[in-house]
Amino acid sequence: MTHMQTLYLMVPLAPLAGAVIAGLFGWMIGRTLSHLVTIAGVAVAFVCSWLIFQDVQAGHVYNGTVYTWMTSGNVRFEVGFLIDSLTAMMMMVVTFVSLMVHVYTIGYMHDDPGYQRFFSYISLFTFSMLMLVMSNNFLQLFFGWEAVGLVSYLLIGFWFTRPTAIYANLKAFLVNRVGDFGFVLGIALVLAHFGTLDYAAVFAQAPAHAGDTINLWKGSPVSLMTAITLLLFIGAMGKSAQFPLHVWLPDSMEGPTPISALIHAATMVTAGIFMVTRMSPLFEMSQTTLSFVMVIGGITALFMGFLGIIQNDIKRVVAYSTLSQLGYMTVALGASAYSVAVFHLMTHAFFKALLFLSAGSVIIGMHHDQDIRHMGGLRKYMPVTWITSLVGSLALIGTPFFSGFYSKDNIIDAVKVAMEHGEPGAGFAYFAVLACVFVTAFYSFRMYFLVFHGKERFHRHHAENSHDEPHAQTHDDHGHGHDAHAHTPHESPLVVTVPLILLAIPSVIIGFLAIQPMLFGHYFDGVITINSTLHPAMQTLAEEFHGATAMALDSVTTLPFWLAVSGVALSWFFYMKRPDIPAAIKNRSGLLYRIMENKYGFDQFNDWFFSGGGRALGRLLWQVGDVRLIDGLAVNGSASLVGRLSMVIRRWQSGYIYHYAFAMIIGVFALLMWFVRT
């Protein structure tokens, strides 16, 4: 094994080792050693990822098998690594954000009795995600895909004594199973028609199957590539929370804040975006799928953004912004701007993790009250959290020179090119992402102003209203009892604020530094396939790009910039100057507000149709299948039949020998007659 192959193995195995030690032996080694060993594991993975990134930059790509799990006929089921520029970027992002979350967790989960268990879970989550992004075949991809789903189930329901947490993790698990069912069918189609699960072999054969069709039902042939890509994308819709499989993600806020940052920033929800980018050679062969992807992304971006406006829970505002930003990435995939989608994935990972962890810092400072209506004026009490939240919010709304600006504006431009080229669905998607610029700026700064500026409202409320922490008890972050000033906010400890500062740095600069090589350089050469004749978005963007500085300066004349400015200005006017206006709008928009408050009724529909339908089907199967057929007919019916036959036969059992002798003679006579006849 070469030096580099050892590094490849170290990346997923170091967090796994930390997870095993903290999970199985945490009770023995204690809290401090548990967090040290898991942080060390993720730190090793990050350092190795950095070295691998440097190696990939030098032109070294690896695609090889680590372990053959099973051979069935000519098909080999393997664990293997594909280390290229896309993998190296994902490894860097996942390990860095995970490392920040691990350090932050020391402060956030300080008083939690499940401290060691939590560290074990987040390390295991990191291992699962790394296995997913490093895979070179569909089998390992599916393993990582299911593993992140399983660990997210454990983490969302981490406080398992709370009914809301159990409901949320079950909901996440079941909704993801819907997507995963499509995903596994897509993989099965790949195996059936290509005879292999290896990416390179499938991509090499794909052009030969471009014209193939399959009959889903008699007389209705469907393009094989459309069927495969649509099924794979259904998996991405579940994992990356796209409409209508988005319902699990806001409820997953029931988990502790560090896991909200880990799931919703760099890891689980971006798995679908990564997967579609990896499968670009297949997706480029189906315009039907790409248009579907673009429309679904547009719906998710705009309509989930609307819901962010009415949320009062600080974490749910950020959760809906995640849904909206995932919609942006999905729109970029549909426009064949795969590199822009993963560029936004990377920039979003930093500023969204920053926003979630800042929200957690506010929750600590507010003694576990999450309602933004109970905050205000926190700027002077929590200066580090305030400035990092501002950085995250500016990046999120696409402020020029911040990282989010470069990725969001390129998505909008790519969809505009797709619309001008006449690609189906691009017109709606362009309207959605453009309108969403205003919506995002409005709800982001609504939260920012309500939390950090204006009148102090927290003296009227205290932690008894908490619903983030089950242990919102009379301890501060160092475990001391509260005094008379217990409910005055305070800045979080260094283990919380240092990760915020370290995440704020890439939230500002990473877009400026990376846009040239990632979008218009040769970073993704040989990794992403685009049919530029049919989908000219990236080619057009490259022709119009004149450098990161020029792009930022030119943006002040563009519509997205002024939409963002007007969103911020309106939120400032509404919530800083005239708070009576939002209250009046709420009172007068009764039906519309109720629809949005009920999240468009998806939860109620799912509860009525799927849950209610499942229960009704269960009752039917119980009454007809169990009670009548199995118990009534099979069990009790057979016993009754035997009883009745016995009643008849018993009459023949008289006890007289001459009756039996007579019956024997008659029987022998009948047999003789039958033999003579034949």
Solvent accessible surface area in square Angstrom, and as a share of the most:
residue,aa,sasa,rsa
1,M,163,0.73
2,T,83,0.48
3,H,136,0.61
4,M,43,0.19
5,Q,49,0.22
6,T,64,0.37
7,L,18,0.09
8,Y,8,0.03
9,L,39,0.20
10,M,78,0.35
11,V,0,0.00
12,P,1,0.01
13,L,83,0.42
14,A,14,0.10
15,P,0,0.00
16,L,48,0.24
17,A,51,0.39
18,G,2,0.02
19,A,4,0.03
20,V,67,0.38
21,I,64,0.32
22,A,1,0.01
23,G,41,0.39
24,L,112,0.56
25,F,89,0.37
26,G,2,0.02
27,W,192,0.67
28,M,118,0.53
29,I,52,0.26
30,G,27,0.26
31,R,90,0.33
32,T,84,0.49
33,L,96,0.48
34,S,0,0.00
35,H,24,0.11
36,L,94,0.47
37,V,41,0.23
38,T,0,0.00
39,I,28,0.14
40,A,52,0.40
41,G,7,0.07
42,V,0,0.00
43,A,31,0.24
44,V,56,0.32
45,A,0,0.00
46,F,46,0.19
47,V,83,0.47
48,C,8,0.05
49,S,0,0.00
50,W,115,0.40
51,L,80,0.40
52,I,0,0.00
53,F,41,0.17
54,Q,77,0.34
55,D,26,0.13
56,V,14,0.08
57,Q,103,0.46
58,A,71,0.55
59,G,57,0.55
60,H,105,0.47
61,V,96,0.55
62,Y,46,0.17
63,N,71,0.36
64,G,17,0.16
65,T,63,0.36
66,V,60,0.34
67,Y,129,0.49
68,T,49,0.29
69,W,144,0.50
70,M,85,0.38
71,T,79,0.46
72,S,60,0.39
73,G,73,0.70
74,N,152,0.78
75,V,27,0.16
76,R,132,0.48
77,F,27,0.11
78,E,26,0.12
79,V,38,0.22
80,G,0,0.00
81,F,4,0.02
82,L,21,0.10
83,I,0,0.00
84,D,9,0.05
85,S,10,0.06
86,L,0,0.00
87,T,0,0.00
88,A,1,0.00
89,M,7,0.03
90,M,0,0.00
91,M,1,0.00
92,M,33,0.15
93,V,3,0.01
94,V,0,0.00
95,T,0,0.00
96,F,36,0.15
97,V,0,0.00
98,S,0,0.00
99,L,24,0.12
100,M,11,0.05
101,V,0,0.00
102,H,0,0.00
103,V,36,0.21
104,Y,0,0.00
105,T,0,0.00
106,I,33,0.17
107,G,4,0.03
108,Y,7,0.03
109,M,0,0.00
110,H,72,0.32
111,D,42,0.22
112,D,3,0.02
113,P,119,0.75
114,G,13,0.13
115,Y,7,0.03
116,Q,34,0.15
117,R,76,0.28
118,F,0,0.00
119,F,0,0.00
120,S,11,0.07
121,Y,39,0.15
122,I,0,0.00
123,S,0,0.00
124,L,52,0.26
125,F,0,0.00
126,T,1,0.00
127,F,21,0.09
128,S,2,0.01
129,M,0,0.00
130,L,0,0.00
131,M,20,0.09
132,L,0,0.00
133,V,0,0.00
134,M,0,0.00
135,S,1,0.01
136,N,6,0.03
137,N,5,0.03
138,F,0,0.00
139,L,44,0.22
140,Q,3,0.01
141,L,1,0.01
142,F,54,0.23
143,F,95,0.40
144,G,0,0.00
145,W,0,0.00
146,E,46,0.21
147,A,16,0.13
148,V,0,0.00
149,G,4,0.03
150,L,93,0.46
151,V,3,0.01
152,S,2,0.01
153,Y,65,0.25
154,L,56,0.28
155,L,0,0.00
156,I,0,0.00
157,G,6,0.06
158,F,0,0.00
159,W,16,0.05
160,F,125,0.52
161,T,111,0.64
162,R,37,0.13
163,P,112,0.71
164,T,75,0.44
165,A,0,0.00
166,I,73,0.37
167,Y,112,0.42
168,A,1,0.01
169,N,7,0.04
170,L,86,0.43
171,K,24,0.10
172,A,2,0.02
173,F,63,0.26
174,L,100,0.50
175,V,20,0.11
176,N,3,0.01
177,R,65,0.24
178,V,86,0.49
179,G,0,0.00
180,D,7,0.04
181,F,133,0.55
182,G,4,0.04
183,F,0,0.00
184,V,58,0.34
185,L,72,0.36
186,G,0,0.00
187,I,16,0.08
188,A,52,0.41
189,L,33,0.17
190,V,0,0.00
191,L,52,0.26
192,A,82,0.63
193,H,66,0.29
194,F,11,0.04
195,G,40,0.38
196,T,28,0.16
197,L,9,0.05
198,D,37,0.19
199,Y,4,0.01
200,A,51,0.39
201,A,35,0.27
202,V,0,0.00
203,F,42,0.18
204,A,80,0.62
205,Q,64,0.28
206,A,0,0.00
207,P,86,0.54
208,A,89,0.69
209,H,35,0.16
210,A,48,0.37
211,G,69,0.66
212,D,51,0.26
213,T,83,0.48
214,I,26,0.13
215,N,104,0.54
216,L,97,0.48
217,W,160,0.56
218,K,201,0.85
219,G,70,0.68
220,S,34,0.22
221,P,87,0.55
222,V,40,0.23
223,S,40,0.26
224,L,0,0.00
225,M,0,0.00
226,T,16,0.10
227,A,8,0.07
228,I,0,0.00
229,T,0,0.00
230,L,50,0.25
231,L,38,0.19
232,L,0,0.00
233,F,3,0.01
234,I,54,0.27
235,G,0,0.00
236,A,3,0.02
237,M,11,0.05
238,G,0,0.00
239,K,0,0.00
240,S,1,0.01
241,A,0,0.00
242,Q,1,0.00
243,F,49,0.20
244,P,55,0.34
245,L,25,0.13
246,H,5,0.02
247,V,11,0.06
248,W,0,0.00
249,L,0,0.00
250,P,3,0.02
251,D,13,0.07
252,S,1,0.01
253,M,10,0.04
254,E,26,0.12
255,G,0,0.00
256,P,0,0.00
257,T,0,0.00
258,P,0,0.00
259,I,1,0.00
260,S,1,0.01
261,A,0,0.00
262,L,0,0.00
263,I,1,0.01
264,H,1,0.00
265,A,0,0.00
266,A,0,0.00
267,T,1,0.00
268,M,0,0.00
269,V,0,0.00
270,T,0,0.00
271,A,0,0.00
272,G,0,0.00
273,I,3,0.02
274,F,2,0.01
275,M,1,0.00
276,V,1,0.00
277,T,0,0.00
278,R,7,0.03
279,M,0,0.00
280,S,0,0.00
281,P,16,0.10
282,L,0,0.00
283,F,0,0.00
284,E,14,0.06
285,M,61,0.27
286,S,4,0.03
287,Q,62,0.27
288,T,85,0.50
289,T,0,0.00
290,L,1,0.00
291,S,14,0.09
292,F,75,0.31
293,V,0,0.00
294,M,0,0.00
295,V,48,0.28
296,I,12,0.06
297,G,0,0.00
298,G,0,0.00
299,I,36,0.18
300,T,0,0.00
301,A,0,0.00
302,L,7,0.04
303,F,74,0.31
304,M,1,0.00
305,G,0,0.00
306,F,64,0.27
307,L,1,0.00
308,G,0,0.00
309,I,41,0.21
310,I,27,0.14
311,Q,24,0.11
312,N,33,0.17
313,D,18,0.09
314,I,4,0.02
315,K,0,0.00
316,R,49,0.18
317,V,3,0.01
318,V,2,0.01
319,A,0,0.00
320,Y,2,0.01
321,S,1,0.01
322,T,0,0.00
323,L,0,0.00
324,S,0,0.00
325,Q,0,0.00
326,L,0,0.00
327,G,0,0.00
328,Y,0,0.00
329,M,0,0.00
330,T,1,0.00
331,V,0,0.00
332,A,0,0.00
333,L,1,0.00
334,G,0,0.00
335,A,0,0.00
336,S,1,0.00
337,A,0,0.00
338,Y,0,0.00
339,S,8,0.05
340,V,0,0.00
341,A,0,0.00
342,V,0,0.00
343,F,0,0.00
344,H,0,0.00
345,L,0,0.00
346,M,11,0.05
347,T,0,0.00
348,H,0,0.00
349,A,0,0.00
350,F,15,0.06
351,F,0,0.00
352,K,0,0.00
353,A,0,0.00
354,L,0,0.00
355,L,4,0.02
356,F,0,0.00
357,L,0,0.00
358,S,2,0.01
359,A,3,0.02
360,G,0,0.00
361,S,0,0.00
362,V,1,0.00
363,I,0,0.00
364,I,3,0.02
365,G,0,0.00
366,M,12,0.05
367,H,14,0.06
368,H,25,0.11
369,D,2,0.01
370,Q,3,0.02
371,D,18,0.09
372,I,0,0.00
373,R,121,0.44
374,H,26,0.12
375,M,0,0.00
376,G,0,0.00
377,G,11,0.11
378,L,0,0.00
379,R,113,0.41
380,K,149,0.63
381,Y,52,0.20
382,M,0,0.00
383,P,69,0.43
384,V,44,0.25
385,T,0,0.00
386,W,57,0.20
387,I,79,0.40
388,T,3,0.02
389,S,8,0.05
390,L,39,0.19
391,V,25,0.14
392,G,0,0.00
393,S,1,0.01
394,L,41,0.20
395,A,0,0.00
396,L,5,0.03
397,I,11,0.06
398,G,10,0.10
399,T,35,0.20
400,P,20,0.12
401,F,84,0.35
402,F,36,0.15
403,S,0,0.00
404,G,0,0.00
405,F,3,0.01
406,Y,0,0.00
407,S,0,0.00
408,K,3,0.01
409,D,19,0.10
410,N,4,0.02
411,I,0,0.00
412,I,4,0.02
413,D,54,0.28
414,A,0,0.00
415,V,0,0.00
416,K,83,0.35
417,V,17,0.10
418,A,0,0.00
419,M,69,0.31
420,E,122,0.55
421,H,88,0.39
422,G,59,0.56
423,E,12,0.05
424,P,81,0.51
425,G,26,0.25
426,A,0,0.00
427,G,35,0.34
428,F,73,0.30
429,A,0,0.00
430,Y,37,0.14
431,F,123,0.51
432,A,0,0.00
433,V,0,0.00
434,L,23,0.11
435,A,27,0.21
436,C,0,0.00
437,V,4,0.03
438,F,62,0.26
439,V,8,0.05
440,T,0,0.00
441,A,0,0.00
442,F,14,0.06
443,Y,1,0.00
444,S,4,0.02
445,F,8,0.03
446,R,15,0.06
447,M,18,0.08
448,Y,11,0.04
449,F,20,0.08
450,L,21,0.10
451,V,1,0.00
452,F,7,0.03
453,H,36,0.16
454,G,44,0.42
455,K,164,0.69
456,E,55,0.25
457,R,42,0.15
458,F,2,0.01
459,H,116,0.52
460,R,166,0.61
461,H,52,0.23
462,H,68,0.31
463,A,17,0.13
464,E,145,0.65
465,N,81,0.42
466,S,25,0.16
467,H,92,0.41
468,D,3,0.02
469,E,8,0.04
470,P,65,0.41
471,H,21,0.10
472,A,34,0.26
473,Q,82,0.37
474,T,96,0.56
475,H,76,0.34
476,D,37,0.19
477,D,16,0.08
478,H,111,0.50
479,G,27,0.26
480,H,119,0.53
481,G,60,0.57
482,H,52,0.23
483,D,101,0.52
484,A,103,0.80
485,H,140,0.63
486,A,12,0.09
487,H,75,0.34
488,T,49,0.28
489,P,6,0.04
490,H,57,0.25
491,E,50,0.22
492,S,8,0.05
493,P,27,0.17
494,L,136,0.68
495,V,50,0.29
496,V,0,0.00
497,T,5,0.03
498,V,61,0.35
499,P,1,0.00
500,L,0,0.00
501,I,79,0.40
502,L,72,0.36
503,L,0,0.00
504,A,11,0.09
505,I,88,0.44
506,P,16,0.10
507,S,0,0.00
508,V,49,0.28
509,I,78,0.40
510,I,41,0.21
511,G,0,0.00
512,F,80,0.33
513,L,111,0.55
514,A,13,0.10
515,I,0,0.00
516,Q,92,0.41
517,P,57,0.36
518,M,13,0.06
519,L,16,0.08
520,F,34,0.14
521,G,27,0.26
522,H,151,0.67
523,Y,30,0.11
524,F,16,0.07
525,D,92,0.47
526,G,89,0.85
527,V,20,0.12
528,I,25,0.13
529,T,65,0.38
530,I,52,0.26
531,N,60,0.31
532,S,51,0.33
533,T,113,0.66
534,L,97,0.48
535,H,2,0.01
536,P,24,0.15
537,A,1,0.00
538,M,22,0.10
539,Q,98,0.43
540,T,35,0.21
541,L,7,0.03
542,A,47,0.37
543,E,120,0.54
544,E,111,0.50
545,F,28,0.12
546,H,143,0.64
547,G,25,0.24
548,A,14,0.11
549,T,64,0.37
550,A,33,0.25
551,M,31,0.14
552,A,1,0.01
553,L,107,0.53
554,D,87,0.45
555,S,4,0.03
556,V,67,0.39
557,T,115,0.67
558,T,52,0.30
559,L,102,0.51
560,P,18,0.11
561,F,41,0.17
562,W,139,0.49
563,L,40,0.20
564,A,9,0.07
565,V,59,0.34
566,S,48,0.31
567,G,0,0.00
568,V,34,0.20
569,A,52,0.40
570,L,63,0.31
571,S,0,0.00
572,W,110,0.39
573,F,83,0.34
574,F,28,0.12
575,Y,35,0.13
576,M,52,0.23
577,K,119,0.50
578,R,108,0.39
579,P,85,0.53
580,D,75,0.39
581,I,41,0.21
582,P,23,0.15
583,A,51,0.40
584,A,38,0.30
585,I,86,0.44
586,K,93,0.39
587,N,117,0.60
588,R,213,0.78
589,S,32,0.21
590,G,30,0.28
591,L,120,0.60
592,L,110,0.55
593,Y,39,0.15
594,R,134,0.49
595,I,72,0.37
596,M,25,0.11
597,E,98,0.44
598,N,64,0.33
599,K,47,0.20
600,Y,61,0.23
601,G,22,0.21
602,F,44,0.18
603,D,24,0.12
604,Q,90,0.40
605,F,100,0.42
606,N,36,0.19
607,D,66,0.34
608,W,179,0.63
609,F,102,0.43
610,F,128,0.53
611,S,47,0.30
612,G,18,0.17
613,G,34,0.33
614,G,41,0.40
615,R,144,0.53
616,A,48,0.37
617,L,103,0.51
618,G,36,0.34
619,R,136,0.50
620,L,104,0.52
621,L,107,0.53
622,W,130,0.46
623,Q,78,0.35
624,V,59,0.34
625,G,17,0.16
626,D,57,0.30
627,V,61,0.35
628,R,161,0.59
629,L,95,0.47
630,I,93,0.47
631,D,63,0.33
632,G,34,0.32
633,L,120,0.60
634,A,61,0.47
635,V,86,0.49
636,N,90,0.46
637,G,22,0.21
638,S,58,0.37
639,A,66,0.51
640,S,51,0.33
641,L,109,0.54
642,V,93,0.54
643,G,35,0.34
644,R,172,0.63
645,L,93,0.46
646,S,56,0.36
647,M,96,0.43
648,V,86,0.49
649,I,97,0.49
650,R,154,0.56
651,R,198,0.72
652,W,190,0.67
653,Q,111,0.49
654,S,49,0.32
655,G,57,0.55
656,Y,120,0.46
657,I,144,0.73
658,Y,143,0.54
659,H,76,0.34
660,Y,86,0.33
661,A,41,0.32
662,F,132,0.55
663,A,60,0.47
664,M,132,0.59
665,I,114,0.58
666,I,88,0.44
667,G,31,0.30
668,V,87,0.50
669,F,123,0.51
670,A,58,0.45
671,L,103,0.51
672,L,102,0.51
673,M,109,0.49
674,W,131,0.46
675,F,127,0.53
676,V,124,0.71
677,R,181,0.66
678,T,114,0.66
